[in-house]
Amino acid sequence: MERGTSRTVAEKLDAADPLAGFRDRFVITDPELIYLDGNSLGRLPAATPDHLREVVEGGWGGGLVRSWQNWIDWGSRLGARLADHVLGARAGEVVVCDSTSINLYKLAAAALDAAPRRSTVLIDAEDFPTNRYILQGLAAQRGLRLHQLTSDLDDGLQGEQLRSALDQDVALVVLSLVSYRSGALLDMAAVNELARAVGARVLWDLSHAAGAVPVELAATGAELAVGCTYKYLNGGPGSPAYLYVRRELQAQLRQPVWGWFGQREQFQMGAEYDPVPSIERFLVSTPPLLSLAAIDPALALVEEAGVERIRAKGLLLGRLVTDLADDWLGPLGFRSASPHLPERRGSHVSLYHPDAWRICQALATEAKVVCDYRVPDRLRIGPSPLYTRFTEVWDAMDRLREVATRRNYVSRPADLTRVT
Ligand SMILES: *Cc1c(COP(=O)(O)O)cnc(C)c1O
């Protein structure tokens, strides 16, 4: 990629972008607004409203309860597509259901139950809060030792730290493939190998990775994973999550919530819980059908574009962010808060600034750039390759430079809003 800070560099990248056409497949109501928060909530695919109207009016309104004949295994069908196109898993290893937090709880509990003689759980002290809280709860309930690894806030967890914490007492390691704050991308194969050597299981959270970076669950020997569908997969606010359990492990693991959707011959309404041997044994209950339905057209776009091409563009978008940040923003009090090499990051880049929160608010209200803030002092810039143009990134960085130079963000409230 040509190095330089002129806007022509970005224009050339747009002109050569094989995914440029995908932008029109999303609803963009305000072309002036630059949206760099697709890592938090992906944009609305243009096909989704009509699809949902059909499900609501035709499926619910017309079909009524009869539609469940077709709806009942929609989570499994979506899981099969995710396995094939996004997660590098085999058939029958992924299902869409519940939320990421709930799935994390279910799989962590199942893995802990299967390792009764081990009493340590490893997590990253900088991991996404829900992951830490859920494991804190499980450890407290079971009297296990929770070892929180101190990872580098900007560079992520280092292999050496994990290696030195792994021993025969570790039952479970919970890690995010891409860090929500720094964007640091771990080496899935290497981590799986380290854990396997001491007989520990790894439960991966793929929330910031799926649909942004290639994931190879089967090839890297991954055993357990969860993740959400509303970030780079554009499934919509609160769309159901997915879970993955390696085929060879499924029948051995039993999740803690014994619901009727995991039951053999579900509609026999049998007396005793007797779960199916397949991935559906990790299901609990009736899916939130309308939210589930919204994943369908969104996933079709990712399938059509292909994760390899999405990643290739994501690397270039990330490079553009860091090149411009290096050239423009250092003197204004910013520094990079992400791994330096694009290959070691997911699709977002974090920048440190002591006034990151107020700058984030000023960017949104004065400069029409939506990115987000993460405690303590990080601005997260999350271009989503399916719909973000290179020139948008250039313009956003230019507006950021201007906001930081003018310094009128200092008049903004320092108190955080309910949601950041
Ligand atoms: C976004 C995200 C979640 C989301 O959890 P919910 O249960 O959907 O609220 C979980 N883990 C990570 C790492 C995330 O980035």
The ligand as an SDF file (V2000), in Angstrom:
LIG
                    3D

 15 15  0  0  0  0  0  0  0  0999 V2000
  -19.6930   -7.8290   22.5510 C   0  0  0  0  0  0  0  0  0  0  0  0
  -19.1150   -8.8690   23.4120 C   0  0  0  0  0  0  0  0  0  0  0  0
  -19.9330   -9.6730   24.2070 C   0  0  0  0  0  0  0  0  0  0  0  0
  -21.3980   -9.4370   24.2480 C   0  0  0  0  0  0  0  0  0  0  0  0
  -22.0770  -10.1370   25.2250 O   0  0  0  0  0  0  0  0  0  0  0  0
  -23.6610  -10.0950   25.2960 P   0  0  0  0  0  0  0  0  0  0  0  0
  -24.0070  -11.3060   26.0280 O   0  0  0  0  0  0  0  0  0  0  0  0
  -24.1740  -10.0550   23.8820 O   0  0  0  0  0  0  0  0  0  0  0  0
  -24.0660   -8.8410   25.9940 O   0  0  0  0  0  0  0  0  0  0  0  0
  -19.3390  -10.6860   24.9420 C   0  0  0  0  0  0  0  0  0  0  0  0
  -18.0010  -10.8710   24.9050 N   0  0  0  0  0  0  0  0  0  0  0  0
  -17.1980  -10.0890   24.1530 C   0  0  0  0  0  0  0  0  0  0  0  0
  -15.7260  -10.3520   24.1270 C   0  0  0  0  0  0  0  0  0  0  0  0
  -17.7260   -9.0630   23.4010 C   0  0  0  0  0  0  0  0  0  0  0  0
  -16.9380   -8.2860   22.6790 O   0  0  0  0  0  0  0  0  0  0  0  0
  1  2  1  0
  2  3  1  0
  2 14  2  0
  3  4  1  0
  3 10  2  0
  4  5  1  0
  5  6  1  0
  6  7  2  0
  6  8  1  0
  6  9  1  0
 10 11  1  0
 11 12  2  0
 12 13  1  0
 12 14  1  0
 14 15  1  0
M  END
$$$$
